[in-house]
Amino acid sequence: MAGVGAGTFGLAACSDSSGDAAQVPAPSGGPSENPSAPGSPSPTRVGRRFGAEWEPHARTFMSWPASTGIWDTDLPAVRTDIARLARAIAATEPLVMLARPDQADAAESACGSDVEVVPIAVDDLWARDTAPVFVEDGGRLRGVDLDFNGWGDKQAHANDALVAREVLARYGISRDRTWIVGEGGALETDGAGTLLATESSLVNTNRNPDKTRQQIEDELKRLLGVTTMIWFDGVRGQDITDAHVDALVRFVAPGVVLLDTAFPGEPEDSWSMSAAQARSVLKDATDARGKTIEVVDLPQPDPARTNGRGDDFLSSYANFYIGNKAVFFPKFGDGAADDRAGQILKDHFPTRDIVPVRIDVIASGGGGIHCATHDQPTAPVA
């Protein structure tokens, strides 16, 4: 299975980034803080909920790639990918692009007038991991700051470490703090009390030294209001994220997940073994409602037919993004596999447009569409 390679986000092999987003039409039819250090009060558990991505969004956040120190000569090409993706999403819902103040004009020019550019300093494009994780609590929206540390100090992150607090301050949303170090891409929920995660990305000395899986689970339940947590082994040390769950298993409804699987006939590797282990866990698992979980395979493209290349190339269709009116997924260049993935998504989101977007350089840098986006839910009804 071609997974995320053993390199660093942004050190991508340069590839052709031409081509626009295509679209398949749908059928008719000053904030407070709440530190959670020992001895501090816990967030209110009454009504605390981590919503599903398919629920209504107030906006989508993205980040404008900032650093040649990360992307080197690929910086212009990855910016082209990000602008293409931003334009596609902004055609369907509000989109905010975070950008360094001295790069805001360039971001606005590239992304177009439908995209709101907000001057907040960033280092890289991975808004899923740097923006706050939003929860609702007692009729109010709150943001959890997971103290981003560059995926275990693997990449410079002086600005990205501050993105969560800066976003919450700008939008007047209360900030919850925690001792957990992690990223948004490490967490996947059905919005009904179930959370999926890999041990490799959270129970790891590069994020949470001297903490057990049970301690981390208890804290995530407290922070997010979930009641059931399903753990997968993941893969350690072979990509910068230590195998985030959002490229492996994704909910498309309570009780239904899509599972990233290798292209048929590919030799077994650590990524295909990780998927097999996840399948075995899901076979015996029940969600927060006590129901079994249906697993639907989402096969990868033929590695010989993808537009992007490189050891870091992320060829997982599971890294899709569910917007208010559309689902955005990667167009890898294997026409048959791209069509098959689009149809699988259409089967599960029949009222949304299914929008393939070419992201060759983003994928060659080890990430995908979900990694590059972060949804802010609409304010809950009090």
C-alpha positions in Angstrom: 0.0 0.0 0.0 1.3 3.4 -0.9 1.0 5.4 2.3 2.7 8.5 3.6 6.4 8.0 3.0 9.3 8.3 5.4 10.0 12.0 5.0 8.8 15.4 6.0 5.8 17.4 4.9 6.8 19.8 2.3 9.9 18.0 1.0 7.9 16.9 -2.0 9.0 15.8 -5.4 7.9 18.6 -7.8 5.2 17.5 -10.1 2.9 19.0 -12.7 0.1 20.9 -10.9 -1.9 21.9 -14.0 -5.6 21.1 -14.2 -8.6 22.6 -12.5 -11.1 21.2 -10.0 -13.8 19.2 -11.8 -17.3 18.7 -10.4 -20.0 16.0 -10.6 -23.4 17.6 -9.9 -25.6 16.2 -7.2 -29.0 14.9 -8.0 -31.9 17.3 -7.4 -33.8 16.7 -4.4 -11.9 38.5 23.5 -12.2 34.8 24.5 -12.0 33.1 27.8 -9.6 30.2 28.5 -10.2 27.0 30.3 -6.8 25.4 31.2 -7.1 21.7 32.1 -3.8 21.5 34.0 -4.1 19.4 37.2 -6.3 21.2 39.7 -8.1 23.4 37.1 -11.9 23.0 36.6 -13.1 20.6 34.0 -15.2 21.8 31.0 -18.9 21.3 31.5 -19.9 17.8 30.4 -23.6 18.6 30.0 -24.1 19.0 26.3 -20.4 18.8 25.4 -20.1 17.3 21.9 -17.6 16.8 19.1 -19.7 17.2 16.0 -19.3 15.2 12.8 -17.8 16.9 9.7 -21.0 16.5 7.7 -22.8 18.8 10.1 -23.2 22.5 9.0 -20.1 24.6 8.9 -19.8 28.3 9.6 -16.6 28.4 7.5 -13.6 26.3 6.4 -10.1 27.3 7.4 -7.0 26.8 5.3 -3.4 28.0 5.6 -1.2 29.6 2.9 2.1 27.8 2.6 4.7 30.2 3.8 8.2 28.8 3.9 10.8 27.9 1.3 12.6 26.3 4.3 9.9 23.7 4.2 8.9 23.5 0.6 12.1 24.7 -1.1 11.6 25.1 -4.9 8.1 23.4 -4.7 6.6 26.4 -2.8 5.0 28.0 -5.9 3.6 24.7 -7.1 2.1 23.8 -3.7 0.6 27.3 -3.5 -1.1 26.6 -6.9 -2.6 23.4 -5.4 -3.8 25.2 -2.3 -5.3 28.0 -4.3 -7.1 25.5 -6.6 -8.6 23.7 -3.6 -9.5 27.0 -1.9 -11.4 28.2 -4.9 -13.3 24.9 -5.2 -14.4 24.9 -1.6 -15.2 28.7 -1.5 -17.7 28.2 -4.4 -19.8 26.2 -1.9 -19.2 27.7 1.6 -17.3 30.5 3.4 -13.6 29.9 3.3 -10.9 31.7 5.4 -7.3 31.5 4.3 -4.8 32.2 7.1 -1.7 33.8 5.7 1.4 35.7 7.0 0.6 39.4 6.9 3.4 40.0 4.3 2.0 37.2 2.1 -1.7 38.1 2.5 -1.9 40.1 -0.8 -0.3 37.2 -2.8 -2.7 34.7 -1.2 -5.7 36.9 -2.0 -4.6 37.3 -5.6 -4.1 33.6 -6.1 -7.3 32.4 -4.3 -9.8 35.0 -5.7 -12.4 37.2 -4.2 -14.6 34.4 -2.8 -11.8 33.5 -0.3 -11.4 35.7 2.8 -7.7 36.1 3.6 -7.0 36.7 7.3 -3.5 37.8 8.4 -2.4 35.2 11.0 1.2 34.0 10.8 1.6 30.4 9.7 4.5 28.1 8.8 2.8 25.5 6.6 -0.5 24.5 5.0 -1.8 21.8 7.4 -4.7 23.6 8.9 -6.3 20.4 10.0 -3.5 20.0 12.6 -2.9 23.5 13.6 -6.4 25.0 13.9 -8.5 24.4 17.1 -10.7 21.4 17.4 -14.2 22.8 17.8 -16.7 21.4 20.3 -20.1 22.5 21.5 -20.8 22.8 25.2 -24.0 23.9 26.9 -25.2 25.7 23.7 -21.8 27.5 23.1 -19.0 26.8 20.6 -15.6 26.3 22.2 -12.1 25.5 20.7 -9.7 22.9 22.0 -6.0 23.9 21.6 -4.0 20.7 21.3 -0.6 22.5 21.7 0.7 21.6 18.3 4.4 20.7 18.4 5.3 20.0 14.8 4.3 16.3 15.0 6.8 15.7 17.6 9.3 18.4 16.8 9.8 17.1 13.2 9.3 20.5 11.6 9.7 24.2 12.4 6.4 25.4 14.0 6.9 28.6 15.9 4.0 30.2 14.1 1.8 27.1 13.7 2.0 26.4 17.4 0.1 29.7 17.9 -2.6 29.2 15.2 -5.2 27.7 17.4 -5.1 30.5 20.0 -4.9 33.2 17.3 -8.0 31.8 15.5 -10.0 31.6 18.7 -9.0 35.1 19.7 -10.0 36.6 16.4 -13.4 34.9 16.3 -14.2 35.4 20.0 -14.4 31.7 20.8 -13.5 30.3 24.2 -10.3 28.3 24.3 -9.9 25.1 26.2 -6.4 24.0 27.0 -5.1 20.5 27.8 -1.9 18.7 28.6 -2.4 16.5 25.5 -0.2 17.3 22.5 -1.8 16.3 19.3 -3.3 17.3 16.0 -6.8 17.5 14.5 -5.9 14.9 11.9 -5.4 12.4 14.7 -9.1 12.5 15.7 -12.1 11.2 13.8 -15.7 11.2 15.1 -19.2 10.2 14.1 -20.7 13.2 16.0 -22.6 10.7 18.2 -20.0 10.0 20.9 -17.5 7.7 19.1 -13.9 8.7 18.5 -11.3 6.9 16.3 -7.5 7.4 16.7 -4.2 5.7 16.1 -1.9 4.9 19.1 1.1 5.8 17.0 0.1 9.4 16.7 -1.0 10.1 20.3 0.5 7.4 22.6 3.9 8.5 21.5 6.9 9.9 23.4 7.3 12.6 20.8 3.9 14.1 21.9 2.8 12.7 25.2 5.8 11.2 27.1 5.0 9.2 30.2 1.3 9.1 29.5 -0.6 5.9 29.0 -3.2 5.2 26.4 -5.8 5.2 29.1 -4.8 8.6 30.5 -4.9 10.0 26.9 -8.3 8.4 26.3 -9.7 9.8 29.5 -8.6 13.3 28.7 -9.9 13.1 25.2 -13.3 12.0 26.5 -13.3 14.9 29.0 -12.3 17.4 26.3 -14.5 16.3 23.5 -17.5 14.8 25.3 -17.1 11.4 23.5 -18.0 8.2 25.4 -16.4 5.5 23.2 -12.9 5.4 21.8 -11.7 2.9 19.2 -7.9 2.7 18.9 -5.9 1.4 16.0 -2.2 0.6 16.1 -1.1 2.9 13.3 2.4 3.1 12.0 5.3 4.7 13.9 8.2 6.7 12.4 7.4 6.2 8.7 5.7 9.6 8.1 5.7 12.9 9.8 2.3 12.4 11.5 3.0 8.9 12.8 0.0 7.7 10.8 -3.0 10.0 11.4 -6.3 8.3 11.4 -7.7 10.7 8.8 -5.8 8.9 6.0 -6.9 5.5 7.2 -10.5 5.3 8.4 -13.3 7.9 8.0 -16.9 8.0 9.2 -19.5 8.8 6.6 -22.4 8.2 9.0 -22.8 6.9 12.5 -22.0 3.2 12.2 -20.4 3.4 8.7 -16.7 4.0 7.9 -14.6 4.0 4.7 -11.3 2.1 5.1 -8.3 3.0 3.0 -7.1 -0.1 1.2 -4.2 -0.9 -1.1 -4.5 -1.0 -4.9 -5.2 -4.7 -5.8 -2.0 -6.7 -6.3 0.3 -4.3 -4.5 2.8 -6.1 -2.2 2.1 -6.0 1.5 3.8 -3.2 3.5 3.4 -1.4 6.8 0.5 0.7 5.5 -1.5 -2.3 4.2 -0.8 -4.1 7.4 -2.1 -1.1 9.3 -5.3 -1.2 7.3 -5.7 -4.9 8.0 -5.2 -4.3 11.7 -7.8 -1.6 11.6 -10.3 -3.9 9.8 -9.8 -6.5 12.5 -10.4 -4.0 15.3 -13.6 -2.6 13.5 -14.9 -6.1 13.0 -15.4 -6.6 16.8 -16.0 -3.0 17.7 -19.2 -1.2 18.7 -19.8 2.5 18.6 -21.2 4.8 21.4 -24.7 3.6 20.5 -23.7 0.0 21.1 -24.0 -0.8 17.3 -21.6 -2.7 15.1 -19.7 -0.7 12.5 -20.1 -1.3 8.7 -16.7 -1.2 6.9 -16.6 -0.1 3.2 -13.3 -0.4 1.3 -12.0 2.7 -0.4 -9.2 1.3 -2.7 -6.2 3.4 -3.6 -5.2 4.2 -7.2 -2.6 2.3 -9.2 0.8 3.8 -8.1 1.9 3.5 -11.7 -0.9 5.8 -12.9 -0.8 8.6 -10.3 0.3 12.1 -11.3 2.4 12.7 -8.2 5.4 10.8 -7.1 7.9 10.5 -4.3 8.5 8.6 -1.1 6.1 10.8 0.8 3.2 10.6 -1.7 -0.2 10.1 0.1 -2.4 8.1 -2.2 -5.3 7.7 0.2 -8.8 8.7 -1.0 -9.8 8.6 2.6 -8.3 12.0 3.1 -11.4 13.7 1.7 -13.2 16.7 3.1 -17.0 16.9 3.7 -18.3 20.4 3.0 -21.8 21.9 3.4 -22.8 21.2 -0.2 -20.0 19.0 -1.6 -17.4 16.4 -0.8 -13.9 17.2 -2.0 -11.5 14.3 -2.8 -8.1 13.9 -4.5 -7.9 13.4 -8.3 -4.8 11.3 -8.5 -4.8 10.6 -12.3 -5.8 7.0 -12.4 -9.1 7.6 -14.1 -10.7 4.3 -13.2 -9.7 4.5 -9.5 -10.7 8.2 -9.3 -14.1 7.4 -10.7 -14.5 4.4 -8.4 -13.7 6.6 -5.3 -16.0 9.3 -6.5 -18.9 6.8 -6.8 -18.2 5.3 -3.4 -18.4 8.8 -1.9 -21.6 9.6 -4.0 -23.2 6.4 -2.6 -22.8 7.8 0.9 -23.4 11.5 0.2 -26.1 11.4 -2.5 -27.3 15.0 -1.9 -23.8 16.6 -2.1 -21.7 17.3 -5.1 -18.7 15.1 -5.4 -15.7 17.3 -6.4 -12.4 15.8 -7.5 -9.5 18.2 -7.1 -6.0 17.7 -8.4 -3.5 18.1 -5.5 -0.3 16.5 -6.9 2.2 18.6 -4.9 0.2 18.5 -1.7 0.0 14.7 -1.9 3.7 14.5 -2.8 4.4 16.4 0.4 2.7 13.7 2.4 -0.8 15.1 2.9 -4.2 15.5 1.4 -7.3 17.6 1.2 -8.5 16.8 4.7 -5.0 17.6 6.1 -5.3 21.1 4.4 -8.7 22.0 5.7 -10.4 22.5 9.0 -14.2 23.0 9.5 -15.7 25.4 12.1 -19.2 24.3 12.9 -22.1 26.7 13.0 -22.9 28.0 16.5 -25.1 25.5 18.4 -28.6 26.4 19.3 -28.6 27.3 23.0 
